[in-house]
Amino acid sequence: MNTLIRKLNTSILKKSVAVVPIDVWEKMQTTLTDLREDLEMYASVNYKKSIVKARRSTKSYSPSEARKKLAL
């Protein structure tokens, strides 16, 4: 994947056109979106605090309580 991105970046810098099959393009878009979301998530101080808080928590829910909380 990294090689493909490097090739695309190189093509963009040289102002060349790259033709990519749609399924590959969609997979790349999905991967890039996931990476962007991960980057935003890891950069967030509040997110890190919520992870620490959740890991320290000993609260557990029964299946019926979980369904009610998730409105399932």
N, CA, C and O atoms as a Tripos MOL2 file, in Angstrom:
@<TRIPOS>MOLECULE
protein
  288   287    72     0     0
PROTEIN
NO_CHARGES

@<TRIPOS>ATOM
      1 N           0.8210   -1.1940    0.0000 N.3       1 MET1
      2 CA          0.0000    0.0000    0.0000 C.3       1 MET1
      3 C           0.8620    1.2540    0.0000 C.2       1 MET1
      4 O           0.5870    2.2090   -0.7260 O.2       1 MET1
      5 N           1.9190    1.2420    0.8290 N.am      2 ASN2
      6 CA          2.7990    2.4140    0.8780 C.3       2 ASN2
      7 C           3.4540    2.6700   -0.4640 C.2       2 ASN2
      8 O           3.6130    3.8200   -0.8760 O.2       2 ASN2
      9 N           3.8400    1.5880   -1.1540 N.am      3 THR3
     10 CA          4.4610    1.7410   -2.4650 C.3       3 THR3
     11 C           3.4900    2.3860   -3.4320 C.2       3 THR3
     12 O           3.8680    3.2560   -4.2170 O.2       3 THR3
     13 N           2.2320    1.9550   -3.3730 N.am      4 LEU4
     14 CA          1.2140    2.5130   -4.2620 C.3       4 LEU4
     15 C           1.0130    3.9970   -3.9950 C.2       4 LEU4
     16 O           0.8960    4.7890   -4.9300 O.2       4 LEU4
     17 N           0.9740    4.3750   -2.7190 N.am      5 ILE5
     18 CA          0.7980    5.7920   -2.3640 C.3       5 ILE5
     19 C           2.0020    6.6000   -2.8470 C.2       5 ILE5
     20 O           1.8420    7.7090   -3.3570 O.2       5 ILE5
     21 N           3.2090    6.0460   -2.6860 N.am      6 ARG6
     22 CA          4.4080    6.7540   -3.1470 C.3       6 ARG6
     23 C           4.3460    6.9650   -4.6590 C.2       6 ARG6
     24 O           4.6880    8.0400   -5.1520 O.2       6 ARG6
     25 N           3.9090    5.9330   -5.3970 N.am      7 LYS7
     26 CA          3.8070    6.0600   -6.8400 C.3       7 LYS7
     27 C           2.8010    7.1400   -7.2210 C.2       7 LYS7
     28 O           3.0340    7.9300   -8.1350 O.2       7 LYS7
     29 N           1.6730    7.1610   -6.5010 N.am      8 LEU8
     30 CA          0.6630    8.1760   -6.7890 C.3       8 LEU8
     31 C           1.1900    9.5680   -6.4690 C.2       8 LEU8
     32 O           0.9860   10.5070   -7.2370 O.2       8 LEU8
     33 N           1.8680    9.6970   -5.3350 N.am      9 ASN9
     34 CA          2.4370   10.9990   -4.9720 C.3       9 ASN9
     35 C           3.4480   11.4550   -6.0200 C.2       9 ASN9
     36 O           3.4690   12.6240   -6.4030 O.2       9 ASN9
     37 N           4.2760   10.5350   -6.4780 N.am     10 THR10
     38 CA          5.2560   10.8630   -7.5050 C.3      10 THR10
     39 C           4.5510   11.3050   -8.7760 C.2      10 THR10
     40 O           4.9590   12.2680   -9.4260 O.2      10 THR10
     41 N           3.4880   10.5900   -9.1210 N.am     11 SER11
     42 CA          2.7460   10.9440  -10.3310 C.3      11 SER11
     43 C           2.1380   12.3300  -10.1980 C.2      11 SER11
     44 O           2.1250   13.1000  -11.1590 O.2      11 SER11
     45 N           1.6420   12.6460   -9.0310 N.am     12 ILE12
     46 CA          1.0280   13.9600   -8.8230 C.3      12 ILE12
     47 C           2.0880   15.0570   -8.9410 C.2      12 ILE12
     48 O           1.8410   16.1080   -9.5340 O.2      12 ILE12
     49 N           3.2610   14.8050   -8.3750 N.am     13 LEU13
     50 CA          4.3160   15.8040   -8.4340 C.3      13 LEU13
     51 C           4.7830   16.0500   -9.8680 C.2      13 LEU13
     52 O           5.1330   17.1740  -10.2280 O.2      13 LEU13
     53 N           4.7860   14.9960  -10.6800 N.am     14 LYS14
     54 CA          5.2150   15.1510  -12.0680 C.3      14 LYS14
     55 C           4.0690   15.5750  -12.9690 C.2      14 LYS14
     56 O           4.2400   15.7210  -14.1790 O.2      14 LYS14
     57 N           2.9060   15.7700  -12.3750 N.am     15 LYS15
     58 CA          1.7020   16.1660  -13.0940 C.3      15 LYS15
     59 C           1.3090   15.1460  -14.1600 C.2      15 LYS15
     60 O           0.8050   15.5020  -15.2250 O.2      15 LYS15
     61 N           1.5490   13.8810  -13.8520 N.am     16 SER16
     62 CA          1.1280   12.7970  -14.7250 C.3      16 SER16
     63 C          -0.2280   12.2920  -14.2440 C.2      16 SER16
     64 O          -0.6450   12.5670  -13.1190 O.2      16 SER16
     65 N          -0.8910   11.5690  -15.0910 N.am     17 VAL17
     66 CA         -2.1900   11.0170  -14.7290 C.3      17 VAL17
     67 C          -2.0130    9.5330  -14.4560 C.2      17 VAL17
     68 O          -1.3850    8.8210  -15.2400 O.2      17 VAL17
     69 N          -2.5640    9.0720  -13.3500 N.am     18 ALA18
     70 CA         -2.5170    7.6550  -13.0160 C.3      18 ALA18
     71 C          -3.9240    7.0880  -13.1340 C.2      18 ALA18
     72 O          -4.8890    7.6960  -12.6700 O.2      18 ALA18
     73 N          -4.0330    5.9350  -13.7480 N.am     19 VAL19
     74 CA         -5.3250    5.2610  -13.8730 C.3      19 VAL19
     75 C          -5.3250    4.1010  -12.8890 C.2      19 VAL19
     76 O          -4.4620    3.2240  -12.9370 O.2      19 VAL19
     77 N          -6.3120    4.1130  -11.9950 N.am     20 VAL20
     78 CA         -6.4100    3.0930  -10.9630 C.3      20 VAL20
     79 C          -7.7870    2.4430  -11.0640 C.2      20 VAL20
     80 O          -8.7890    3.1450  -11.1940 O.2      20 VAL20
     81 N          -7.8510    1.1150  -11.0080 N.am     21 PRO21
     82 CA         -9.1580    0.4530  -11.0320 C.3      21 PRO21
     83 C         -10.0410    0.9350   -9.8750 C.2      21 PRO21
     84 O          -9.5340    1.2630   -8.8020 O.2      21 PRO21
     85 N         -11.3290    0.9760  -10.0900 N.am     22 ILE22
     86 CA        -12.2660    1.5180   -9.0990 C.3      22 ILE22
     87 C         -12.1790    0.7770   -7.7710 C.2      22 ILE22
     88 O         -12.1860    1.4100   -6.7150 O.2      22 ILE22
     89 N         -12.0960   -0.5580   -7.8030 N.am     23 ASP23
     90 CA        -12.0550   -1.3030   -6.5410 C.3      23 ASP23
     91 C         -10.7920   -0.9710   -5.7430 C.2      23 ASP23
     92 O         -10.8350   -0.9090   -4.5140 O.2      23 ASP23
     93 N          -9.6760   -0.7590   -6.4290 N.am     24 VAL24
     94 CA         -8.4370   -0.3650   -5.7510 C.3      24 VAL24
     95 C          -8.5790    1.0450   -5.1840 C.2      24 VAL24
     96 O          -8.1520    1.3110   -4.0610 O.2      24 VAL24
     97 N          -9.1770    1.9440   -5.9600 N.am     25 TRP25
     98 CA         -9.3870    3.3220   -5.5230 C.3      25 TRP25
     99 C         -10.2630    3.3660   -4.2720 C.2      25 TRP25
    100 O          -9.9570    4.0770   -3.3150 O.2      25 TRP25
    101 N         -11.3540    2.6000   -4.2890 N.am     26 GLU26
    102 CA        -12.2490    2.5830   -3.1290 C.3      26 GLU26
    103 C         -11.5510    2.0240   -1.9020 C.2      26 GLU26
    104 O         -11.7500    2.5170   -0.7930 O.2      26 GLU26
    105 N         -10.7380    1.0040   -2.0940 N.am     27 LYS27
    106 CA         -9.9920    0.4250   -0.9790 C.3      27 LYS27
    107 C          -9.0000    1.4460   -0.4210 C.2      27 LYS27
    108 O          -8.8410    1.5700    0.7940 O.2      27 LYS27
    109 N          -8.3340    2.1770   -1.3250 N.am     28 MET28
    110 CA         -7.3990    3.2140   -0.8940 C.3      28 MET28
    111 C          -8.1200    4.3170   -0.1330 C.2      28 MET28
    112 O          -7.6380    4.7800    0.9000 O.2      28 MET28
    113 N          -9.2730    4.7360   -0.6400 N.am     29 GLN29
    114 CA        -10.0490    5.7850    0.0230 C.3      29 GLN29
    115 C         -10.4510    5.3430    1.4220 C.2      29 GLN29
    116 O         -10.3500    6.1150    2.3750 O.2      29 GLN29
    117 N         -10.9070    4.1010    1.5450 N.am     30 THR30
    118 CA        -11.3090    3.5650    2.8470 C.3      30 THR30
    119 C         -10.1230    3.5490    3.8050 C.2      30 THR30
    120 O         -10.2350    3.9620    4.9590 O.2      30 THR30
    121 N          -8.9970    3.0710    3.3130 N.am     31 THR31
    122 CA         -7.7960    3.0120    4.1510 C.3      31 THR31
    123 C          -7.3550    4.4050    4.5760 C.2      31 THR31
    124 O          -7.0210    4.6190    5.7420 O.2      31 THR31
    125 N          -7.3520    5.3440    3.6550 N.am     32 LEU32
    126 CA         -6.9430    6.7140    3.9880 C.3      32 LEU32
    127 C          -7.9020    7.3630    4.9740 C.2      32 LEU32
    128 O          -7.4770    8.0840    5.8770 O.2      32 LEU32
    129 N          -9.1920    7.1080    4.8030 N.am     33 THR33
    130 CA        -10.1860    7.6430    5.7430 C.3      33 THR33
    131 C          -9.9500    7.0660    7.1340 C.2      33 THR33
    132 O          -9.9810    7.7950    8.1260 O.2      33 THR33
    133 N          -9.7150    5.7480    7.2090 N.am     34 ASP34
    134 CA         -9.4390    5.1120    8.4940 C.3      34 ASP34
    135 C          -8.1880    5.6880    9.1380 C.2      34 ASP34
    136 O          -8.1690    5.9510   10.3400 O.2      34 ASP34
    137 N          -7.1490    5.8830    8.3460 N.am     35 LEU35
    138 CA         -5.9050    6.4420    8.8810 C.3      35 LEU35
    139 C          -6.1030    7.8710    9.3780 C.2      35 LEU35
    140 O          -5.5580    8.2520   10.4130 O.2      35 LEU35
    141 N          -6.8890    8.6680    8.6340 N.am     36 ARG36
    142 CA         -7.1840   10.0460    9.0600 C.3      36 ARG36
    143 C          -7.9320   10.0440   10.3930 C.2      36 ARG36
    144 O          -7.6150   10.8140   11.2990 O.2      36 ARG36
    145 N          -8.9420    9.1540   10.4960 N.am     37 GLU37
    146 CA         -9.7190    9.0670   11.7310 C.3      37 GLU37
    147 C          -8.8350    8.6320   12.8940 C.2      37 GLU37
    148 O          -8.9480    9.1670   13.9960 O.2      37 GLU37
    149 N          -7.9480    7.6560   12.6480 N.am     38 ASP38
    150 CA         -7.0370    7.2090   13.6990 C.3      38 ASP38
    151 C          -6.1260    8.3420   14.1450 C.2      38 ASP38
    152 O          -5.8950    8.5240   15.3400 O.2      38 ASP38
    153 N          -5.6170    9.0920   13.1980 N.am     39 LEU39
    154 CA         -4.7370   10.2120   13.5220 C.3      39 LEU39
    155 C          -5.4630   11.2430   14.3810 C.2      39 LEU39
    156 O          -4.9140   11.7170   15.3760 O.2      39 LEU39
    157 N          -6.6820   11.5910   14.0080 N.am     40 GLU40
    158 CA         -7.4620   12.5450   14.7930 C.3      40 GLU40
    159 C          -7.7400   12.0000   16.1880 C.2      40 GLU40
    160 O          -7.6670   12.7230   17.1820 O.2      40 GLU40
    161 N          -8.0590   10.7110   16.2390 N.am     41 MET41
    162 CA         -8.3910   10.0650   17.4960 C.3      41 MET41
    163 C          -7.1890   10.0760   18.4430 C.2      41 MET41
    164 O          -7.3230   10.4260   19.6160 O.2      41 MET41
    165 N          -6.0160    9.6910   17.9320 N.am     42 TYR42
    166 CA         -4.8360    9.6190   18.7760 C.3      42 TYR42
    167 C          -4.3100   10.9970   19.1570 C.2      42 TYR42
    168 O          -3.6110   11.1240   20.1620 O.2      42 TYR42
    169 N          -4.6210   12.0180   18.3900 N.am     43 ALA43
    170 CA         -4.1760   13.3720   18.6930 C.3      43 ALA43
    171 C          -5.0620   14.0330   19.7480 C.2      43 ALA43
    172 O          -4.6950   15.0680   20.3060 O.2      43 ALA43
    173 N          -6.2150   13.4450   20.0220 N.am     44 SER44
    174 CA         -7.1730   14.0330   20.9460 C.3      44 SER44
    175 C          -6.8270   13.7090   22.4010 C.2      44 SER44
    176 O          -6.6940   12.5430   22.7710 O.2      44 SER44
    177 N          -6.6850   14.7330   23.2030 N.am     45 VAL45
    178 CA         -6.4000   14.5570   24.6290 C.3      45 VAL45
    179 C          -7.6020   13.9300   25.3260 C.2      45 VAL45
    180 O          -7.4410   13.0400   26.1620 O.2      45 VAL45
    181 N          -8.8030   14.3900   24.9870 N.am     46 ASN46
    182 CA        -10.0060   13.8540   25.6170 C.3      46 ASN46
    183 C         -10.1800   12.3720   25.3140 C.2      46 ASN46
    184 O         -10.6230   11.6050   26.1690 O.2      46 ASN46
    185 N          -9.8330   11.9730   24.1020 N.am     47 TYR47
    186 CA         -9.9590   10.5690   23.7330 C.3      47 TYR47
    187 C          -9.0310    9.7190   24.5980 C.2      47 TYR47
    188 O          -9.4310    8.6700   25.1030 O.2      47 TYR47
    189 N          -7.8050   10.1730   24.7630 N.am     48 LYS48
    190 CA         -6.8410    9.4290   25.5750 C.3      48 LYS48
    191 C          -7.3300    9.3130   27.0160 C.2      48 LYS48
    192 O          -7.2000    8.2620   27.6440 O.2      48 LYS48
    193 N          -7.8890   10.3960   27.5290 N.am     49 LYS49
    194 CA         -8.4140   10.3720   28.9000 C.3      49 LYS49
    195 C          -9.5770    9.3950   29.0190 C.2      49 LYS49
    196 O          -9.6900    8.6800   30.0150 O.2      49 LYS49
    197 N         -10.4390    9.3610   28.0100 N.am     50 SER50
    198 CA        -11.5890    8.4520   28.0680 C.3      50 SER50
    199 C         -11.1440    6.9990   28.0070 C.2      50 SER50
    200 O         -11.7750    6.1380   28.6200 O.2      50 SER50
    201 N         -10.0630    6.7090   27.2760 N.am     51 ILE51
    202 CA         -9.5400    5.3440   27.2320 C.3      51 ILE51
    203 C          -9.0060    4.9380   28.5970 C.2      51 ILE51
    204 O          -9.2810    3.8360   29.0730 O.2      51 ILE51
    205 N          -8.2470    5.8200   29.2230 N.am     52 VAL52
    206 CA         -7.6950    5.5350   30.5460 C.3      52 VAL52
    207 C          -8.8310    5.3000   31.5410 C.2      52 VAL52
    208 O          -8.7830    4.3620   32.3380 O.2      52 VAL52
    209 N          -9.8390    6.1500   31.4900 N.am     53 LYS53
    210 CA        -10.9810    6.0220   32.3910 C.3      53 LYS53
    211 C         -11.7160    4.7040   32.1690 C.2      53 LYS53
    212 O         -12.0880    4.0290   33.1300 O.2      53 LYS53
    213 N         -11.9240    4.3370   30.9120 N.am     54 ALA54
    214 CA        -12.6340    3.0990   30.5930 C.3      54 ALA54
    215 C         -11.8380    1.8780   31.0400 C.2      54 ALA54
    216 O         -12.4190    0.9010   31.5120 O.2      54 ALA54
    217 N         -10.5320    1.9200   30.8980 N.am     55 ARG55
    218 CA         -9.6990    0.7790   31.3040 C.3      55 ARG55
    219 C          -9.6660    0.6020   32.8100 C.2      55 ARG55
    220 O          -9.5290   -0.5160   33.3060 O.2      55 ARG55
    221 N          -9.7910    1.7080   33.5410 N.am     56 ARG56
    222 CA         -9.7930    1.6300   35.0080 C.3      56 ARG56
    223 C         -11.1500    1.1870   35.5530 C.2      56 ARG56
    224 O         -11.2430    0.6780   36.6700 O.2      56 ARG56
    225 N         -12.1830    1.3810   34.7690 N.am     57 SER57
    226 CA        -13.5360    1.0640   35.2120 C.3      57 SER57
    227 C         -13.7300   -0.4410   35.3780 C.2      57 SER57
    228 O         -13.2510   -1.2360   34.5700 O.2      57 SER57
    229 N         -14.4310   -0.8110   36.4240 N.am     58 THR58
    230 CA        -14.7480   -2.2250   36.6480 C.3      58 THR58
    231 C         -16.2330   -2.4810   36.4240 C.2      58 THR58
    232 O         -16.7250   -3.5810   36.6760 O.2      58 THR58
    233 N         -16.9380   -1.4700   35.9530 N.am     59 LYS59
    234 CA        -18.3750   -1.5870   35.7060 C.3      59 LYS59
    235 C         -18.6280   -2.5560   34.5650 C.2      59 LYS59
    236 O         -17.9690   -2.4950   33.5270 O.2      59 LYS59
    237 N         -19.5840   -3.4470   34.7640 N.am     60 SER60
    238 CA        -19.9660   -4.3680   33.6990 C.3      60 SER60
    239 C         -21.4880   -4.3950   33.5930 C.2      60 SER60
    240 O         -22.1950   -4.0430   34.5380 O.2      60 SER60
    241 N         -21.9710   -4.8110   32.4490 N.am     61 TYR61
    242 CA        -23.3970   -4.8390   32.1870 C.3      61 TYR61
    243 C         -23.8280   -6.2340   31.7770 C.2      61 TYR61
    244 O         -23.0960   -6.9560   31.1010 O.2      61 TYR61
    245 N         -25.0380   -6.6010   32.2010 N.am     62 SER62
    246 CA        -25.6030   -7.8680   31.7470 C.3      62 SER62
    247 C         -26.0670   -7.6740   30.3080 C.2      62 SER62
    248 O         -26.2130   -6.5360   29.8610 O.2      62 SER62
    249 N         -26.3020   -8.7570   29.5750 N.am     63 PRO63
    250 CA        -26.7690   -8.6080   28.1960 C.3      63 PRO63
    251 C         -28.0500   -7.7700   28.0710 C.2      63 PRO63
    252 O         -28.1730   -6.9740   27.1400 O.2      63 PRO63
    253 N         -28.9820   -7.9370   28.9790 N.am     64 SER64
    254 CA        -30.2270   -7.1660   28.9020 C.3      64 SER64
    255 C         -29.9720   -5.6810   29.1720 C.2      64 SER64
    256 O         -30.5740   -4.8200   28.5300 O.2      64 SER64
    257 N         -29.0750   -5.3800   30.1290 N.am     65 GLU65
    258 CA        -28.7330   -3.9770   30.3870 C.3      65 GLU65
    259 C         -28.0210   -3.3490   29.1930 C.2      65 GLU65
    260 O         -28.2620   -2.1900   28.8530 O.2      65 GLU65
    261 N         -27.1510   -4.1180   28.5650 N.am     66 ALA66
    262 CA        -26.4230   -3.6180   27.3990 C.3      66 ALA66
    263 C         -27.3980   -3.3020   26.2660 C.2      66 ALA66
    264 O         -27.2560   -2.2830   25.5900 O.2      66 ALA66
    265 N         -28.3910   -4.1760   26.0570 N.am     67 ARG67
    266 CA        -29.3900   -3.9420   25.0060 C.3      67 ARG67
    267 C         -30.1750   -2.6590   25.2840 C.2      67 ARG67
    268 O         -30.4390   -1.8740   24.3730 O.2      67 ARG67
    269 N         -30.5440   -2.4550   26.5500 N.am     68 LYS68
    270 CA        -31.2830   -1.2470   26.9040 C.3      68 LYS68
    271 C         -30.4190    0.0020   26.6680 C.2      68 LYS68
    272 O         -30.8870    0.9860   26.0960 O.2      68 LYS68
    273 N         -29.1560   -0.0470   27.1140 N.am     69 LYS69
    274 CA        -28.2750    1.1080   26.9320 C.3      69 LYS69
    275 C         -28.0480    1.4370   25.4710 C.2      69 LYS69
    276 O         -27.9840    2.6070   25.0940 O.2      69 LYS69
    277 N         -27.9240    0.3910   24.6370 N.am     70 LEU70
    278 CA        -27.6780    0.5870   23.2080 C.3      70 LEU70
    279 C         -28.9630    0.7380   22.4020 C.2      70 LEU70
    280 O         -28.9230    0.9040   21.1830 O.2      70 LEU70
    281 N         -30.0930    0.6810   23.0800 N.am     71 ALA71
    282 CA        -31.4130    0.8040   22.4500 C.3      71 ALA71
    283 C         -31.5910   -0.2240   21.3240 C.2      71 ALA71
    284 O         -32.0060    0.1120   20.2150 O.2      71 ALA71
    285 N         -31.2680   -1.4780   21.6400 N.am     72 LEU72
    286 CA        -31.4390   -2.5540   20.6510 C.3      72 LEU72
    287 C         -32.6830   -3.3660   20.9300 C.2      72 LEU72
    288 O         -32.9820   -4.3100   20.1990 O.2      72 LEU72
@<TRIPOS>BOND
     1     1     2 1
     2     2     3 1
     3     3     4 2
     4     3     5 am
     5     5     6 1
     6     6     7 1
     7     7     8 2
     8     7     9 am
     9     9    10 1
    10    10    11 1
    11    11    12 2
    12    11    13 am
    13    13    14 1
    14    14    15 1
    15    15    16 2
    16    15    17 am
    17    17    18 1
    18    18    19 1
    19    19    20 2
    20    19    21 am
    21    21    22 1
    22    22    23 1
    23    23    24 2
    24    23    25 am
    25    25    26 1
    26    26    27 1
    27    27    28 2
    28    27    29 am
    29    29    30 1
    30    30    31 1
    31    31    32 2
    32    31    33 am
    33    33    34 1
    34    34    35 1
    35    35    36 2
    36    35    37 am
    37    37    38 1
    38    38    39 1
    39    39    40 2
    40    39    41 am
    41    41    42 1
    42    42    43 1
    43    43    44 2
    44    43    45 am
    45    45    46 1
    46    46    47 1
    47    47    48 2
    48    47    49 am
    49    49    50 1
    50    50    51 1
    51    51    52 2
    52    51    53 am
    53    53    54 1
    54    54    55 1
    55    55    56 2
    56    55    57 am
    57    57    58 1
    58    58    59 1
    59    59    60 2
    60    59    61 am
    61    61    62 1
    62    62    63 1
    63    63    64 2
    64    63    65 am
    65    65    66 1
    66    66    67 1
    67    67    68 2
    68    67    69 am
    69    69    70 1
    70    70    71 1
    71    71    72 2
    72    71    73 am
    73    73    74 1
    74    74    75 1
    75    75    76 2
    76    75    77 am
    77    77    78 1
    78    78    79 1
    79    79    80 2
    80    79    81 am
    81    81    82 1
    82    82    83 1
    83    83    84 2
    84    83    85 am
    85    85    86 1
    86    86    87 1
    87    87    88 2
    88    87    89 am
    89    89    90 1
    90    90    91 1
    91    91    92 2
    92    91    93 am
    93    93    94 1
    94    94    95 1
    95    95    96 2
    96    95    97 am
    97    97    98 1
    98    98    99 1
    99    99   100 2
   100    99   101 am
   101   101   102 1
   102   102   103 1
   103   103   104 2
   104   103   105 am
   105   105   106 1
   106   106   107 1
   107   107   108 2
   108   107   109 am
   109   109   110 1
   110   110   111 1
   111   111   112 2
   112   111   113 am
   113   113   114 1
   114   114   115 1
   115   115   116 2
   116   115   117 am
   117   117   118 1
   118   118   119 1
   119   119   120 2
   120   119   121 am
   121   121   122 1
   122   122   123 1
   123   123   124 2
   124   123   125 am
   125   125   126 1
   126   126   127 1
   127   127   128 2
   128   127   129 am
   129   129   130 1
   130   130   131 1
   131   131   132 2
   132   131   133 am
   133   133   134 1
   134   134   135 1
   135   135   136 2
   136   135   137 am
   137   137   138 1
   138   138   139 1
   139   139   140 2
   140   139   141 am
   141   141   142 1
   142   142   143 1
   143   143   144 2
   144   143   145 am
   145   145   146 1
   146   146   147 1
   147   147   148 2
   148   147   149 am
   149   149   150 1
   150   150   151 1
   151   151   152 2
   152   151   153 am
   153   153   154 1
   154   154   155 1
   155   155   156 2
   156   155   157 am
   157   157   158 1
   158   158   159 1
   159   159   160 2
   160   159   161 am
   161   161   162 1
   162   162   163 1
   163   163   164 2
   164   163   165 am
   165   165   166 1
   166   166   167 1
   167   167   168 2
   168   167   169 am
   169   169   170 1
   170   170   171 1
   171   171   172 2
   172   171   173 am
   173   173   174 1
   174   174   175 1
   175   175   176 2
   176   175   177 am
   177   177   178 1
   178   178   179 1
   179   179   180 2
   180   179   181 am
   181   181   182 1
   182   182   183 1
   183   183   184 2
   184   183   185 am
   185   185   186 1
   186   186   187 1
   187   187   188 2
   188   187   189 am
   189   189   190 1
   190   190   191 1
   191   191   192 2
   192   191   193 am
   193   193   194 1
   194   194   195 1
   195   195   196 2
   196   195   197 am
   197   197   198 1
   198   198   199 1
   199   199   200 2
   200   199   201 am
   201   201   202 1
   202   202   203 1
   203   203   204 2
   204   203   205 am
   205   205   206 1
   206   206   207 1
   207   207   208 2
   208   207   209 am
   209   209   210 1
   210   210   211 1
   211   211   212 2
   212   211   213 am
   213   213   214 1
   214   214   215 1
   215   215   216 2
   216   215   217 am
   217   217   218 1
   218   218   219 1
   219   219   220 2
   220   219   221 am
   221   221   222 1
   222   222   223 1
   223   223   224 2
   224   223   225 am
   225   225   226 1
   226   226   227 1
   227   227   228 2
   228   227   229 am
   229   229   230 1
   230   230   231 1
   231   231   232 2
   232   231   233 am
   233   233   234 1
   234   234   235 1
   235   235   236 2
   236   235   237 am
   237   237   238 1
   238   238   239 1
   239   239   240 2
   240   239   241 am
   241   241   242 1
   242   242   243 1
   243   243   244 2
   244   243   245 am
   245   245   246 1
   246   246   247 1
   247   247   248 2
   248   247   249 am
   249   249   250 1
   250   250   251 1
   251   251   252 2
   252   251   253 am
   253   253   254 1
   254   254   255 1
   255   255   256 2
   256   255   257 am
   257   257   258 1
   258   258   259 1
   259   259   260 2
   260   259   261 am
   261   261   262 1
   262   262   263 1
   263   263   264 2
   264   263   265 am
   265   265   266 1
   266   266   267 1
   267   267   268 2
   268   267   269 am
   269   269   270 1
   270   270   271 1
   271   271   272 2
   272   271   273 am
   273   273   274 1
   274   274   275 1
   275   275   276 2
   276   275   277 am
   277   277   278 1
   278   278   279 1
   279   279   280 2
   280   279   281 am
   281   281   282 1
   282   282   283 1
   283   283   284 2
   284   283   285 am
   285   285   286 1
   286   286   287 1
   287   287   288 2
@<TRIPOS>SUBSTRUCTURE
     1 MET1         2 RESIDUE 1 A MET
     2 ASN2         6 RESIDUE 1 A ASN
     3 THR3        10 RESIDUE 1 A THR
     4 LEU4        14 RESIDUE 1 A LEU
     5 ILE5        18 RESIDUE 1 A ILE
     6 ARG6        22 RESIDUE 1 A ARG
     7 LYS7        26 RESIDUE 1 A LYS
     8 LEU8        30 RESIDUE 1 A LEU
     9 ASN9        34 RESIDUE 1 A ASN
    10 THR10       38 RESIDUE 1 A THR
    11 SER11       42 RESIDUE 1 A SER
    12 ILE12       46 RESIDUE 1 A ILE
    13 LEU13       50 RESIDUE 1 A LEU
    14 LYS14       54 RESIDUE 1 A LYS
    15 LYS15       58 RESIDUE 1 A LYS
    16 SER16       62 RESIDUE 1 A SER
    17 VAL17       66 RESIDUE 1 A VAL
    18 ALA18       70 RESIDUE 1 A ALA
    19 VAL19       74 RESIDUE 1 A VAL
    20 VAL20       78 RESIDUE 1 A VAL
    21 PRO21       82 RESIDUE 1 A PRO
    22 ILE22       86 RESIDUE 1 A ILE
    23 ASP23       90 RESIDUE 1 A ASP
    24 VAL24       94 RESIDUE 1 A VAL
    25 TRP25       98 RESIDUE 1 A TRP
    26 GLU26      102 RESIDUE 1 A GLU
    27 LYS27      106 RESIDUE 1 A LYS
    28 MET28      110 RESIDUE 1 A MET
    29 GLN29      114 RESIDUE 1 A GLN
    30 THR30      118 RESIDUE 1 A THR
    31 THR31      122 RESIDUE 1 A THR
    32 LEU32      126 RESIDUE 1 A LEU
    33 THR33      130 RESIDUE 1 A THR
    34 ASP34      134 RESIDUE 1 A ASP
    35 LEU35      138 RESIDUE 1 A LEU
    36 ARG36      142 RESIDUE 1 A ARG
    37 GLU37      146 RESIDUE 1 A GLU
    38 ASP38      150 RESIDUE 1 A ASP
    39 LEU39      154 RESIDUE 1 A LEU
    40 GLU40      158 RESIDUE 1 A GLU
    41 MET41      162 RESIDUE 1 A MET
    42 TYR42      166 RESIDUE 1 A TYR
    43 ALA43      170 RESIDUE 1 A ALA
    44 SER44      174 RESIDUE 1 A SER
    45 VAL45      178 RESIDUE 1 A VAL
    46 ASN46      182 RESIDUE 1 A ASN
    47 TYR47      186 RESIDUE 1 A TYR
    48 LYS48      190 RESIDUE 1 A LYS
    49 LYS49      194 RESIDUE 1 A LYS
    50 SER50      198 RESIDUE 1 A SER
    51 ILE51      202 RESIDUE 1 A ILE
    52 VAL52      206 RESIDUE 1 A VAL
    53 LYS53      210 RESIDUE 1 A LYS
    54 ALA54      214 RESIDUE 1 A ALA
    55 ARG55      218 RESIDUE 1 A ARG
    56 ARG56      222 RESIDUE 1 A ARG
    57 SER57      226 RESIDUE 1 A SER
    58 THR58      230 RESIDUE 1 A THR
    59 LYS59      234 RESIDUE 1 A LYS
    60 SER60      238 RESIDUE 1 A SER
    61 TYR61      242 RESIDUE 1 A TYR
    62 SER62      246 RESIDUE 1 A SER
    63 PRO63      250 RESIDUE 1 A PRO
    64 SER64      254 RESIDUE 1 A SER
    65 GLU65      258 RESIDUE 1 A GLU
    66 ALA66      262 RESIDUE 1 A ALA
    67 ARG67      266 RESIDUE 1 A ARG
    68 LYS68      270 RESIDUE 1 A LYS
    69 LYS69      274 RESIDUE 1 A LYS
    70 LEU70      278 RESIDUE 1 A LEU
    71 ALA71      282 RESIDUE 1 A ALA
    72 LEU72      286 RESIDUE 1 A LEU
